[in-house]
Amino acid sequence: MDVRGLIDSFKEPDRRYAIYQIIHGGIADPALADRFDRCGFGGVVGNIPYNYSFPDDEDCWKKTEDGFREYIRRGMHTWIYDEKGYPSGTGGGYVTEHNPEFIAKGLYCFDYWRVIGGPSVYRADVPGDRLWKAVLIPVEGGDPIDVTHFQNENGVLYVEVPNGRFYLFMMSIRRLFDGTHASDSYSEPRNYISMSDKKATQAFIDCTHEKYKAILGDEFGKGILATFTDEPSLIAWNIRTGVFPILPWLDSYPEEFEAKYGYPFVNACVAVVLSKGNDVVKRRCDFWEFIADSVADGFFAGIQDWCHQNGLKSSGHMLEEECLQRHIVNYGSFFRSMRRFDWPGIDQLATETRDLMFDGQIPIARFVSSFADLNGEHEVFTEFSDHSVRERGDKAGIDCYYGSVNWHLAMGVNNFTSYYSWDGITEEEQLRLNRYVSRSGALLRQGKRDSRVAVLYPEAAMWAAYTPTTKERAHDFSDAIVSVEFSFIRSSWGLLKHQVDYDYIDSSILCECEVRDGKLTWGDREYSAVVLPCCRVFEDAALEKLFELKNAGVDLFFVEEMPAFSRNTGLPFDAELVASLGKAIPKDSFCDYLDGALTRRHLSLKLEEPNKDILSHCRVTEEGHRVFYLANMGDVPVSTGFTLYGDFSKLYLADPMGGEVRELSANAIDGGCELRVDLECGRGCFFIGL
């Protein structure tokens, strides 16, 4: 886009870039359509008002069709929300009610506390509902011995214990409900499907997506842009304190696992829950990788493929994106599942700046935005709201709305779907906010994010470290997993606090990347540095790639730990060889370390003095123009000098609040220019370099 077009798109942006209000059941209400139209919303996310006759109430579908078409007639766009409440996958319970074989089950794991000696015959009642495996695990080490066949016709074990000392471990298959997300959802107590089951996913598509297609298919890809999938997960963990650790289960798992990895599924289960048996590191990784692929292929791929066949974008957000441990128990791999969204998204319940900038959890907006940058779609959405404020009985002021928008924009989010109540916010204020969002969205869709640093998602280290527990949310407080989590969090926020544009990659991307001109390249992405947080367990091919990167001049920043164990074999790496790659930076020192380590090759801009309250975002267009965004997320005004890197003949300041654009004078330096900026609290502004 030429400069005139760039500026015009900012001053008079496409309404499509404004906020989309989420409404459930009110899609056919003309009063709501009038209001959202007057207030400048880009459109709505809506669904059929579910009732006892779903999915066969033709009158209800007709009203839903009329509602969607009314918004489209007004020049607004829409998304289809694909569930009654959440989590997506059951069509308001229809799928599981009519197909009980699709109800998700878990493997409840009972580790008997005593050591059993043999030779002897040992009697044991078994945990319900259906025993899958009972094994004896040698105290002195070695693989489990299957003793399931000693169960008699009454369901009791009379185990013939061989000579030696053993642990007794039993795994039973049960419906996932008590204390899980099925029973504790905000929506309603509802059985859930197994996300690994393609037949269950297809049943969900048949009663939901296909029904929308029958009435609105002519608007797919036009007035209707995407489907919205809300918080699907494996649910094989307790939200409340549990009795037994739980693993995900599908009846086909054992056969499929053994065909893929060449050894019994039970051995991997024992490794995950007890860290016992042979090849524990490898088997833990094998287990979660298997689950990850089954979920990505069984659920997310099915919906994405249907969307592609019907001209829609697949979109949605996950459950508890903020916590690495939950990535494992909910999906096996958050990364692999998220890559099956065309327009990935997040759930942001907080709206106050202090909560948005909390650096004790993953910066989920930046994390998920990486997927859109990697897949080339460049569209990322948020389900944002004033939920946290309303929960304590307060109202969010208009400053909270702008602050949340700015936080998302700086992180890379450009689609806003809203659960905001708008309580106390006038229609004129809503209109101004929508204009602000659409102007900003117009600029932050130009070109590509200028990410020069990649952060490796330490998946193998997570798989090897995490142990399912009976604590609330199955949280593992062991040093092994906590160190991985916080190394990842510290690395992420350290870069953000230094205004570094970066992407997250995983080992598969790392291995597939090419090295060109001293950079790691993936599609249109080019990285001059790779940050590796606590990657103590690492793929062999990925380690080989690191040596290639180091020799090519790509900077490697190891945080907390160096690679120590092979994910492929579970065996230790040659420590001396690994040490030749560099030294680990303590996670709590990483932010300070960056002060001296970051150079122009890593940065698009640099502040005169580091400021942890300033977030930034830089994009490069196909013509080589640069769009810089700065937002003050602190509670005091900021006045600072800064350097924009690039070759500019002209520079413009664009104010999204009023839409004004003015040319700037700047102090030209080698490789860029120097400027000053004054930012009030909660304000953001753009600089356009030509």
C-alpha positions as CSV (number, residue, x, y, z in Angstrom):
1,M,0.0,0.0,0.0
2,D,1.4,3.4,-0.9
3,V,1.7,6.2,1.7
4,R,-1.6,7.9,0.7
5,G,-3.5,4.6,0.9
6,L,-1.8,3.9,4.3
7,I,-2.9,7.2,5.7
8,D,-6.3,7.1,4.2
9,S,-6.9,3.6,5.6
10,F,-6.1,5.0,9.0
11,K,-8.2,8.1,8.8
12,E,-11.2,6.3,7.4
13,P,-10.7,2.6,8.4
14,D,-12.8,-0.3,7.4
15,R,-15.6,-0.8,9.9
16,R,-14.7,-4.5,9.9
17,Y,-11.7,-3.7,12.1
18,A,-13.9,-2.4,15.0
19,I,-15.1,-4.5,18.0
20,Y,-17.5,-7.5,17.6
21,Q,-19.9,-7.9,20.5
22,I,-20.6,-11.4,21.6
23,I,-24.3,-12.1,22.0
24,H,-26.0,-15.4,22.9
25,G,-29.6,-15.9,22.0
26,G,-30.2,-12.3,21.0
27,I,-29.0,-12.4,17.4
28,A,-32.6,-11.8,16.2
29,D,-33.3,-8.8,18.5
30,P,-33.6,-5.7,16.2
31,A,-33.1,-3.3,19.1
32,L,-29.6,-4.8,19.7
33,A,-28.8,-4.5,16.0
34,D,-29.8,-0.8,16.0
35,R,-27.7,-0.1,19.1
36,F,-24.5,-1.9,17.8
37,D,-25.0,-0.2,14.4
38,R,-25.2,3.3,16.0
39,C,-22.2,2.6,18.2
40,G,-19.9,1.7,15.3
41,F,-19.3,-2.0,16.1
42,G,-17.7,-4.0,13.4
43,G,-20.3,-6.8,13.9
44,V,-21.3,-9.5,16.3
45,V,-20.4,-13.0,17.3
46,G,-23.7,-14.9,17.6
47,N,-25.4,-18.3,17.9
48,I,-28.8,-19.9,17.8
49,P,-30.7,-19.6,21.1
50,Y,-30.4,-23.2,22.2
51,N,-33.6,-24.9,23.6
52,Y,-34.8,-28.4,24.3
53,S,-35.5,-29.0,20.6
54,F,-32.0,-28.3,19.4
55,P,-30.9,-29.0,16.7
56,D,-34.3,-29.6,15.1
57,D,-36.3,-26.4,15.9
58,E,-36.8,-25.0,12.4
59,D,-38.5,-21.8,13.7
60,C,-35.5,-21.1,15.9
61,W,-33.1,-21.6,13.0
62,K,-35.2,-19.2,10.9
63,K,-35.0,-16.5,13.5
64,T,-31.3,-17.1,13.8
65,E,-30.9,-16.8,10.0
66,D,-32.9,-13.5,10.0
67,G,-30.7,-12.1,12.8
68,F,-27.5,-12.8,11.1
69,R,-28.7,-11.5,7.8
70,E,-29.9,-8.3,9.4
71,Y,-26.4,-7.5,10.7
72,I,-25.0,-8.3,7.3
73,R,-27.6,-6.0,5.6
74,R,-26.4,-3.2,7.7
75,G,-22.8,-3.6,6.4
76,M,-21.5,-5.4,9.5
77,H,-19.7,-8.7,9.7
78,T,-20.4,-11.7,11.8
79,W,-18.8,-14.8,13.4
80,I,-20.6,-18.0,14.4
81,Y,-20.2,-19.0,18.0
82,D,-20.4,-22.8,17.8
83,E,-21.7,-23.9,21.2
84,K,-24.2,-23.3,24.0
85,G,-22.0,-21.7,26.6
86,Y,-18.7,-23.7,26.7
87,P,-16.7,-25.9,26.2
88,S,-17.4,-26.3,22.5
89,G,-17.9,-29.8,21.3
90,T,-21.2,-31.2,22.4
91,G,-23.9,-28.9,20.8
92,G,-25.3,-28.1,24.1
93,G,-25.1,-31.7,25.2
94,Y,-26.9,-33.1,22.2
95,V,-23.8,-35.0,20.9
96,T,-23.2,-36.8,24.2
97,E,-26.8,-37.3,25.1
98,H,-27.5,-39.1,21.8
99,N,-24.1,-40.8,21.5
100,P,-23.0,-41.8,25.0
101,E,-20.1,-43.7,23.5
102,F,-18.5,-40.3,22.7
103,I,-18.4,-39.2,26.4
104,A,-14.9,-38.5,27.5
105,K,-13.2,-41.0,29.8
106,G,-10.1,-40.8,31.9
107,L,-7.6,-43.3,33.3
108,Y,-7.7,-43.0,37.1
109,C,-4.4,-44.1,38.5
110,F,-4.1,-45.8,41.9
111,D,-0.6,-46.2,43.3
112,Y,-0.9,-48.4,46.4
113,W,1.3,-47.1,49.2
114,R,2.8,-50.4,50.5
115,V,5.6,-52.4,49.1
116,I,4.4,-56.0,48.3
117,G,6.8,-58.9,48.7
118,G,6.8,-62.2,47.0
119,P,6.6,-65.0,46.3
120,S,3.0,-64.8,47.6
121,V,-0.6,-64.4,46.5
122,Y,-1.9,-60.9,47.2
123,R,-5.6,-60.0,47.2
124,A,-6.7,-56.5,46.1
125,D,-10.0,-54.9,45.3
126,V,-9.8,-52.5,42.3
127,P,-10.9,-48.9,41.9
128,G,-14.0,-48.4,39.7
129,D,-15.4,-48.2,37.1
130,R,-13.5,-50.6,34.8
131,L,-10.0,-51.9,35.5
132,W,-7.8,-51.5,32.5
133,K,-4.4,-52.5,33.8
134,A,-2.9,-53.7,37.1
135,V,0.9,-54.0,37.2
136,L,3.6,-54.8,39.6
137,I,6.6,-52.4,39.4
138,P,9.9,-53.8,40.7
139,V,11.3,-51.6,43.6
140,E,14.8,-52.2,42.3
141,G,13.9,-50.8,38.9
142,G,12.7,-52.2,35.6
143,D,9.5,-52.3,33.6
144,P,6.1,-53.0,35.0
145,I,4.8,-56.6,35.1
146,D,1.2,-56.9,33.8
147,V,-1.0,-58.8,36.4
148,T,-4.4,-57.8,35.1
149,H,-5.2,-61.3,34.1
150,F,-5.3,-62.3,37.8
151,Q,-8.7,-60.5,38.1
152,N,-11.4,-63.0,38.8
153,E,-15.0,-63.1,37.7
154,N,-16.0,-60.9,40.7
155,G,-13.6,-58.2,39.7
156,V,-11.1,-59.0,42.5
157,L,-7.3,-59.4,42.0
158,Y,-5.6,-62.4,43.4
159,V,-2.1,-61.6,42.2
160,E,0.6,-64.3,42.1
161,V,3.5,-62.1,43.2
162,P,6.9,-63.4,42.0
163,N,10.1,-63.3,44.1
164,G,11.1,-59.8,45.0
165,R,9.6,-56.4,46.1
166,F,7.1,-54.6,44.1
167,Y,4.8,-51.6,43.9
168,L,1.1,-52.3,43.0
169,F,-0.3,-49.8,40.4
170,M,-3.8,-50.0,39.0
171,M,-5.5,-47.9,36.3
172,S,-9.3,-47.8,35.9
173,I,-11.4,-46.2,33.1
174,R,-14.1,-43.8,34.3
175,R,-16.3,-41.2,32.8
176,L,-14.8,-37.8,33.3
177,F,-17.3,-35.7,35.3
178,D,-16.8,-35.5,39.1
179,G,-14.7,-32.4,40.0
180,T,-13.6,-31.9,36.3
181,H,-14.4,-29.1,33.9
182,A,-17.5,-31.1,33.0
183,S,-19.0,-30.6,36.5
184,D,-17.5,-27.2,37.3
185,S,-18.2,-25.2,34.1
186,Y,-19.7,-21.7,34.4
187,S,-22.1,-22.8,31.6
188,E,-23.8,-25.9,33.0
189,P,-22.9,-29.4,34.2
190,R,-22.4,-31.3,31.0
191,N,-20.6,-34.4,29.8
192,Y,-17.9,-33.7,27.3
193,I,-16.6,-35.5,24.2
194,S,-13.1,-37.0,23.8
195,M,-11.2,-34.6,21.7
196,S,-9.2,-37.5,20.2
197,D,-12.3,-39.0,18.8
198,K,-12.8,-37.9,15.2
199,K,-16.3,-39.5,15.1
200,A,-17.3,-37.3,18.1
201,T,-16.0,-34.2,16.4
202,Q,-17.9,-35.1,13.2
203,A,-21.1,-35.5,15.2
204,F,-20.5,-32.0,16.7
205,I,-20.0,-30.6,13.2
206,D,-23.1,-32.3,11.9
207,C,-25.4,-30.9,14.5
208,T,-23.9,-27.4,14.6
209,H,-21.7,-26.3,11.6
210,E,-23.8,-28.1,9.0
211,K,-27.0,-26.6,10.4
212,Y,-25.6,-23.0,10.0
213,K,-24.4,-23.9,6.5
214,A,-27.9,-25.0,5.5
215,I,-29.4,-21.5,6.3
216,L,-26.4,-19.2,5.8
217,G,-23.9,-20.9,3.6
218,D,-24.2,-18.3,0.9
219,E,-22.7,-15.8,3.3
220,F,-19.8,-17.9,4.4
221,G,-16.6,-16.0,3.7
222,K,-18.5,-12.8,3.0
223,G,-20.9,-11.5,5.7
224,I,-19.8,-14.4,7.9
225,L,-16.1,-14.6,8.5
226,A,-15.3,-17.3,11.0
227,T,-16.4,-19.9,13.5
228,F,-15.6,-19.4,17.2
229,T,-14.7,-22.5,19.2
230,D,-14.7,-21.9,22.9
231,E,-12.4,-23.6,25.5
232,P,-12.3,-27.2,24.3
233,S,-10.0,-29.4,26.4
234,L,-9.2,-32.9,27.4
235,I,-10.7,-32.3,30.9
236,A,-8.7,-35.2,32.2
237,W,-7.8,-33.4,35.4
238,N,-9.5,-32.2,38.6
239,I,-10.5,-28.6,39.1
240,R,-11.1,-29.5,42.7
241,T,-8.7,-31.6,44.8
242,G,-8.8,-35.1,43.5
243,V,-8.4,-38.6,44.8
244,F,-6.3,-40.2,42.0
245,P,-4.2,-38.6,39.3
246,I,-6.0,-38.8,35.9
247,L,-4.7,-39.4,32.4
248,P,-6.7,-38.9,29.2
249,W,-8.2,-42.0,27.7
250,L,-9.7,-43.3,24.5
251,D,-10.3,-47.0,23.9
252,S,-8.1,-46.9,20.8
253,Y,-5.1,-45.3,22.5
254,P,-3.2,-48.5,23.5
255,E,-3.2,-50.0,20.0
256,E,-2.4,-46.7,18.3
257,F,0.3,-45.9,20.7
258,E,2.1,-49.2,20.3
259,A,1.9,-49.0,16.5
260,K,3.5,-45.6,16.6
261,Y,6.2,-46.1,19.3
262,G,6.7,-49.8,19.4
263,Y,6.1,-50.6,23.1
264,P,3.1,-50.9,25.4
265,F,1.0,-47.9,26.3
266,V,1.0,-49.0,29.9
267,N,4.7,-48.4,30.2
268,A,4.3,-44.8,29.1
269,C,1.5,-44.3,31.6
270,V,3.7,-45.7,34.4
271,A,6.5,-43.3,33.4
272,V,4.2,-40.3,33.4
273,V,2.5,-40.9,36.7
274,L,5.2,-42.6,38.7
275,S,8.5,-41.8,36.9
276,K,9.3,-45.6,37.1
277,G,10.3,-48.2,34.6
278,N,12.9,-47.9,31.8
279,D,13.5,-44.9,29.6
280,V,11.4,-42.6,31.7
281,V,12.3,-39.3,30.0
282,K,11.6,-40.7,26.5
283,R,8.4,-42.4,27.5
284,R,7.0,-39.3,29.2
285,C,7.7,-37.4,26.0
286,D,6.2,-40.1,23.9
287,F,3.0,-40.2,25.9
288,W,2.3,-36.5,25.7
289,E,3.4,-36.2,22.1
290,F,0.9,-39.0,21.3
291,I,-1.9,-37.3,23.1
292,A,-1.0,-34.0,21.5
293,D,-1.2,-35.4,18.0
294,S,-4.4,-37.2,18.7
295,V,-6.1,-34.0,20.0
296,A,-4.8,-31.8,17.2
297,D,-5.9,-34.3,14.5
298,G,-9.0,-35.5,16.2
299,F,-10.7,-32.2,17.1
300,F,-9.0,-29.0,15.8
301,A,-8.1,-30.4,12.4
302,G,-11.6,-31.6,11.8
303,I,-13.1,-28.2,12.4
304,Q,-10.4,-26.4,10.4
305,D,-10.8,-28.7,7.5
306,W,-14.6,-28.2,7.5
307,C,-14.1,-24.4,7.6
308,H,-11.7,-24.5,4.7
309,Q,-14.1,-26.6,2.6
310,N,-16.8,-24.0,3.3
311,G,-15.0,-20.7,2.9
312,L,-14.7,-19.8,6.6
313,K,-11.8,-19.2,9.0
314,S,-11.4,-21.5,11.9
315,S,-11.0,-19.5,15.1
316,G,-11.3,-20.0,18.9
317,H,-9.4,-19.9,22.1
318,M,-8.2,-22.5,24.5
319,L,-8.6,-23.1,28.3
320,E,-6.2,-21.5,30.7
321,E,-3.6,-20.4,28.2
322,E,-1.6,-18.6,30.9
323,C,-0.1,-21.8,32.4
324,L,2.3,-24.2,30.8
325,Q,1.2,-27.1,32.9
326,R,-2.3,-26.7,31.7
327,H,-1.1,-26.8,28.1
328,I,0.0,-30.3,28.8
329,V,-3.0,-31.7,30.6
330,N,-5.5,-30.0,28.3
331,Y,-4.0,-30.6,24.9
332,G,-0.8,-32.6,25.2
333,S,0.6,-29.7,23.2
334,F,-1.0,-26.3,23.1
335,F,1.4,-25.4,20.2
336,R,0.3,-28.3,18.0
337,S,-3.4,-27.7,18.6
338,M,-3.2,-23.9,18.2
339,R,-1.6,-24.2,14.8
340,R,-4.8,-25.7,13.6
341,F,-6.6,-22.3,14.0
342,D,-6.5,-19.9,11.1
343,W,-7.3,-17.0,13.4
344,P,-6.0,-18.0,16.9
345,G,-7.4,-16.3,19.9
346,I,-7.2,-15.8,23.7
347,D,-9.5,-15.3,26.6
348,Q,-8.7,-12.1,28.5
349,L,-10.9,-11.7,31.6
350,A,-8.8,-8.9,33.1
351,T,-9.2,-5.3,32.0
352,E,-7.2,-3.3,34.5
353,T,-3.6,-2.4,33.5
354,R,-2.0,-3.9,36.7
355,D,-3.6,-7.3,35.9
356,L,-2.8,-7.1,32.2
357,M,0.8,-6.3,32.9
358,F,1.2,-9.0,35.6
359,D,4.5,-10.7,34.7
360,G,4.0,-13.8,36.7
361,Q,2.2,-15.6,33.9
362,I,2.6,-16.1,30.2
363,P,1.9,-13.0,28.1
364,I,-0.8,-14.9,26.3
365,A,-1.6,-12.2,23.7
366,R,2.0,-12.2,22.5
367,F,2.1,-16.0,22.7
368,V,-1.0,-16.6,20.6
369,S,-0.2,-13.8,18.2
370,S,2.9,-15.7,17.2
371,F,0.8,-18.4,15.6
372,A,-0.9,-15.9,13.2
373,D,2.5,-14.5,12.3
374,L,3.9,-18.0,11.7
375,N,0.9,-19.2,9.6
376,G,0.8,-16.0,7.5
377,E,-2.8,-15.2,8.2
378,H,-1.8,-12.2,10.5
379,E,-5.3,-12.3,12.2
380,V,-5.5,-12.8,15.9
381,F,-8.5,-12.3,18.2
382,T,-9.3,-11.8,21.8
383,E,-12.4,-12.5,23.8
384,F,-11.9,-9.5,26.1
385,S,-14.2,-8.3,28.9
386,D,-14.6,-6.6,32.2
387,H,-15.3,-9.9,33.8
388,S,-12.8,-9.6,36.6
389,V,-14.1,-6.1,37.6
390,R,-17.8,-7.2,37.5
391,E,-17.0,-10.3,39.6
392,R,-16.1,-8.0,42.5
393,G,-19.2,-5.8,42.0
394,D,-17.4,-2.8,40.3
395,K,-17.7,-1.1,36.9
396,A,-14.8,-0.6,34.5
397,G,-14.2,3.0,33.4
398,I,-13.6,3.9,29.8
399,D,-9.9,4.2,30.6
400,C,-9.9,0.4,31.2
401,Y,-11.4,-0.2,27.8
402,Y,-8.6,1.8,26.1
403,G,-5.9,0.3,28.2
404,S,-7.0,-3.2,27.4
405,V,-7.2,-2.4,23.7
406,N,-3.7,-0.9,23.8
407,W,-2.2,-3.9,25.6
408,H,-3.7,-6.2,23.0
409,L,-2.6,-4.1,20.0
410,A,1.0,-4.0,21.2
411,M,1.1,-7.7,21.7
412,G,-0.2,-8.4,18.2
413,V,-4.0,-8.8,18.6
414,N,-6.1,-7.1,16.0
415,N,-9.6,-8.7,16.3
416,F,-11.7,-7.8,19.3
417,T,-14.6,-9.9,20.3
418,S,-16.3,-8.5,23.4
419,Y,-18.0,-9.6,26.5
420,Y,-17.8,-6.1,27.9
421,S,-21.0,-5.0,29.7
422,W,-20.6,-1.4,28.6
423,D,-22.2,-0.5,32.0
424,G,-21.8,3.2,32.4
425,I,-20.2,3.7,29.0
426,T,-22.2,6.0,26.8
427,E,-23.0,5.3,23.2
428,E,-20.9,8.2,22.1
429,E,-17.9,6.7,24.1
430,Q,-18.6,3.3,22.5
431,L,-18.5,4.9,19.0
432,R,-15.2,6.7,19.7
433,L,-13.7,3.5,21.1
434,N,-14.8,1.6,18.0
435,R,-13.2,4.2,15.8
436,Y,-10.0,4.0,17.8
437,V,-9.9,0.2,17.4
438,S,-10.6,0.2,13.7
439,R,-8.0,2.9,13.0
440,S,-5.4,0.9,15.0
441,G,-6.5,-2.3,13.3
442,A,-6.0,-0.8,9.9
443,L,-2.4,0.0,10.6
444,L,-1.5,-3.1,12.5
445,R,-2.6,-5.3,9.6
446,Q,0.0,-3.8,7.3
447,G,2.8,-6.1,6.2
448,K,4.3,-8.4,8.8
449,R,5.5,-8.0,12.4
450,D,9.2,-7.2,12.5
451,S,10.1,-10.0,14.9
452,R,13.9,-10.5,14.9
453,V,14.0,-12.8,17.9
454,A,12.5,-16.3,18.3
455,V,11.6,-17.9,21.7
456,L,11.6,-21.6,21.8
457,Y,8.6,-23.3,23.4
458,P,10.3,-25.8,25.7
459,E,7.8,-28.6,25.0
460,A,10.0,-31.7,25.5
461,A,11.3,-30.2,28.8
462,M,7.7,-29.7,29.9
463,W,6.6,-33.2,28.9
464,A,9.6,-34.7,30.8
465,A,9.0,-32.6,33.9
466,Y,5.3,-32.6,34.5
467,T,3.7,-35.2,36.8
468,P,-0.1,-35.3,37.1
469,T,-1.2,-34.7,40.7
470,T,-4.3,-34.8,42.9
471,K,-4.0,-31.2,43.8
472,E,-6.4,-28.5,42.6
473,R,-6.1,-28.2,38.9
474,A,-3.7,-31.1,38.9
475,H,-0.9,-28.6,39.7
476,D,2.6,-29.9,40.0
477,F,4.7,-27.8,42.4
478,S,7.9,-29.7,41.8
479,D,11.1,-27.8,41.0
480,A,11.4,-29.7,37.7
481,I,8.3,-28.2,36.1
482,V,8.2,-24.9,38.0
483,S,11.7,-24.0,36.7
484,V,10.6,-24.6,33.1
485,E,7.5,-22.5,33.6
486,F,9.2,-19.5,35.1
487,S,12.1,-19.6,32.8
488,F,9.6,-19.3,29.9
489,I,7.7,-16.5,31.7
490,R,10.8,-14.5,32.6
491,S,12.2,-14.8,29.1
492,S,9.0,-13.6,27.6
493,W,8.5,-10.6,29.8
494,G,12.2,-9.7,29.7
495,L,11.9,-9.2,25.9
496,L,8.6,-7.3,26.2
497,K,10.1,-4.9,28.8
498,H,12.9,-4.2,26.3
499,Q,10.5,-3.5,23.4
500,V,11.6,-6.5,21.4
501,D,9.4,-7.9,18.7
502,Y,9.6,-11.7,18.9
503,D,7.8,-14.9,18.0
504,Y,7.4,-18.2,19.7
505,I,8.5,-21.3,17.8
506,D,8.7,-25.0,18.7
507,S,11.3,-27.6,17.9
508,S,9.6,-28.7,14.7
509,I,9.8,-25.2,13.3
510,L,13.3,-24.8,14.5
511,C,14.4,-28.0,12.7
512,E,12.5,-27.0,9.5
513,C,13.9,-23.4,9.4
514,E,16.7,-22.5,7.0
515,V,19.8,-20.5,7.9
516,R,20.4,-17.7,5.5
517,D,22.6,-14.6,5.7
518,G,23.2,-15.1,9.4
519,K,19.5,-15.5,10.3
520,L,17.1,-18.3,11.1
521,T,14.3,-18.0,8.5
522,W,10.8,-19.5,8.4
523,G,8.5,-18.3,5.6
524,D,8.8,-14.5,5.8
525,R,10.2,-14.6,9.3
526,E,13.9,-13.8,9.9
527,Y,15.4,-14.2,13.4
528,S,18.9,-13.0,14.4
529,A,18.6,-14.6,17.9
530,V,16.9,-17.6,19.5
531,V,16.0,-17.6,23.2
532,L,15.9,-21.1,24.8
533,P,14.2,-21.2,28.2
534,C,15.1,-24.2,30.4
535,C,15.4,-26.6,27.4
536,R,17.0,-29.3,29.5
537,V,15.3,-32.0,27.4
538,F,15.9,-31.4,23.7
539,E,15.4,-33.2,20.4
540,D,18.6,-34.5,18.8
541,A,17.9,-32.8,15.5
542,A,17.2,-29.5,17.2
543,L,20.5,-29.7,19.0
544,E,22.2,-30.2,15.7
545,K,20.4,-27.1,14.4
546,L,21.8,-25.0,17.3
547,F,25.3,-25.8,16.2
548,E,24.4,-24.7,12.7
549,L,22.9,-21.5,14.0
550,K,25.9,-20.7,16.2
551,N,28.3,-21.2,13.3
552,A,26.2,-18.9,11.1
553,G,26.3,-16.1,13.7
554,V,22.8,-16.4,15.1
555,D,22.8,-15.4,18.8
556,L,21.7,-18.1,21.3
557,F,20.4,-17.1,24.7
558,F,20.1,-20.1,27.0
559,V,17.9,-19.3,30.1
560,E,18.4,-21.2,33.4
561,E,19.6,-24.5,31.9
562,M,21.5,-25.9,28.9
563,P,20.2,-28.9,27.0
564,A,21.0,-32.0,29.1
565,F,18.9,-35.0,27.9
566,S,17.9,-36.3,24.6
567,R,14.2,-36.3,24.0
568,N,14.8,-39.1,21.5
569,T,16.6,-41.5,23.8
570,G,16.3,-40.1,27.2
571,L,20.1,-40.3,27.6
572,P,22.4,-37.4,28.7
573,F,24.0,-35.3,26.0
574,D,27.8,-34.9,25.9
575,A,28.1,-32.0,28.5
576,E,31.3,-30.7,27.0
577,L,29.9,-30.6,23.5
578,V,26.8,-28.7,24.7
579,A,28.9,-26.3,26.7
580,S,30.5,-25.2,23.5
581,L,27.2,-23.6,22.6
582,G,27.4,-21.1,25.5
583,K,26.3,-20.7,29.1
584,A,22.9,-20.5,30.8
585,I,21.7,-17.2,32.1
586,P,19.8,-17.4,35.4
587,K,16.1,-16.7,34.8
588,D,16.0,-13.9,37.3
589,S,18.9,-12.2,35.7
590,F,17.7,-12.5,32.1
591,C,16.0,-9.1,32.0
592,D,19.2,-7.4,33.2
593,Y,21.3,-9.5,30.8
594,L,19.4,-8.1,27.9
595,D,20.5,-4.6,28.7
596,G,23.9,-5.3,27.3
597,A,23.1,-8.2,24.9
598,L,20.5,-6.5,22.6
599,T,21.8,-4.7,19.6
600,R,20.3,-3.2,16.5
601,R,20.1,-6.5,14.8
602,H,17.6,-7.6,17.4
603,L,15.6,-4.4,17.7
604,S,13.2,-2.3,15.6
605,L,13.3,0.6,18.1
606,K,15.1,1.4,21.3
607,L,14.1,3.7,24.2
608,E,16.6,6.2,25.6
609,E,16.2,4.4,29.0
610,P,14.6,1.0,29.5
611,N,11.0,1.3,30.5
612,K,9.0,-1.8,31.6
613,D,5.7,0.1,31.2
614,I,6.2,0.7,27.4
615,L,5.0,-1.9,25.0
616,S,5.8,-1.7,21.3
617,H,4.9,-3.3,18.0
618,C,6.7,-2.8,14.7
619,R,5.5,-3.9,11.2
620,V,7.2,-3.8,7.9
621,T,5.1,-3.5,4.7
622,E,5.9,-5.0,1.3
623,E,7.0,-1.6,0.1
624,G,9.5,-1.4,3.0
625,H,7.4,1.2,5.0
626,R,7.5,0.8,8.8
627,V,4.6,1.1,11.2
628,F,5.7,1.6,14.9
629,Y,3.2,1.4,17.8
630,L,4.0,2.5,21.3
631,A,1.7,2.2,24.3
632,N,2.1,3.5,27.9
633,M,0.8,0.8,30.2
634,G,2.0,2.5,33.4
635,D,0.3,4.7,35.9
636,V,2.4,7.8,35.2
637,P,2.9,9.8,32.0
638,V,6.0,9.0,30.0
639,S,8.3,11.4,28.2
640,T,11.3,9.7,26.6
641,G,13.6,9.8,23.7
642,F,13.9,6.8,21.5
643,T,15.4,5.6,18.2
644,L,13.5,4.1,15.3
645,Y,15.7,1.9,13.2
646,G,15.2,2.1,9.4
647,D,15.9,4.2,6.4
648,F,13.3,7.0,6.3
649,S,12.7,9.8,3.9
650,K,9.5,10.9,5.8
651,L,8.1,10.2,9.2
652,Y,4.5,10.7,10.4
653,L,2.8,10.6,13.8
654,A,-0.7,9.0,13.7
655,D,-3.0,9.5,16.7
656,P,-5.7,6.8,16.8
657,M,-7.8,8.8,19.2
658,G,-8.8,11.5,16.8
659,G,-7.4,10.1,13.5
660,E,-5.0,13.0,13.0
661,V,-1.8,12.4,11.0
662,R,1.1,14.9,10.9
663,E,4.6,14.9,9.4
664,L,7.4,14.9,11.9
665,S,10.9,16.3,12.0
666,A,13.4,13.9,13.4
667,N,17.2,13.8,14.1
668,A,18.6,11.4,11.5
669,I,21.3,9.1,12.6
670,D,23.1,6.2,10.9
671,G,20.5,3.5,10.4
672,G,17.5,5.4,11.8
673,C,16.3,8.5,13.5
674,E,15.9,9.9,17.0
675,L,12.6,11.2,18.4
676,R,10.9,12.1,21.6
677,V,7.4,10.9,22.6
678,D,5.0,12.0,25.3
679,L,2.5,9.4,26.3
680,E,-0.2,9.9,28.9
681,C,-1.3,6.9,31.0
682,G,-3.1,4.4,28.9
683,R,-2.4,6.1,25.6
684,G,-1.0,4.6,22.4
685,C,0.3,6.2,19.2
686,F,1.7,5.3,15.8
687,F,4.8,6.4,13.9
688,I,4.8,5.7,10.1
689,G,8.2,5.6,8.5
690,L,8.5,5.9,4.7
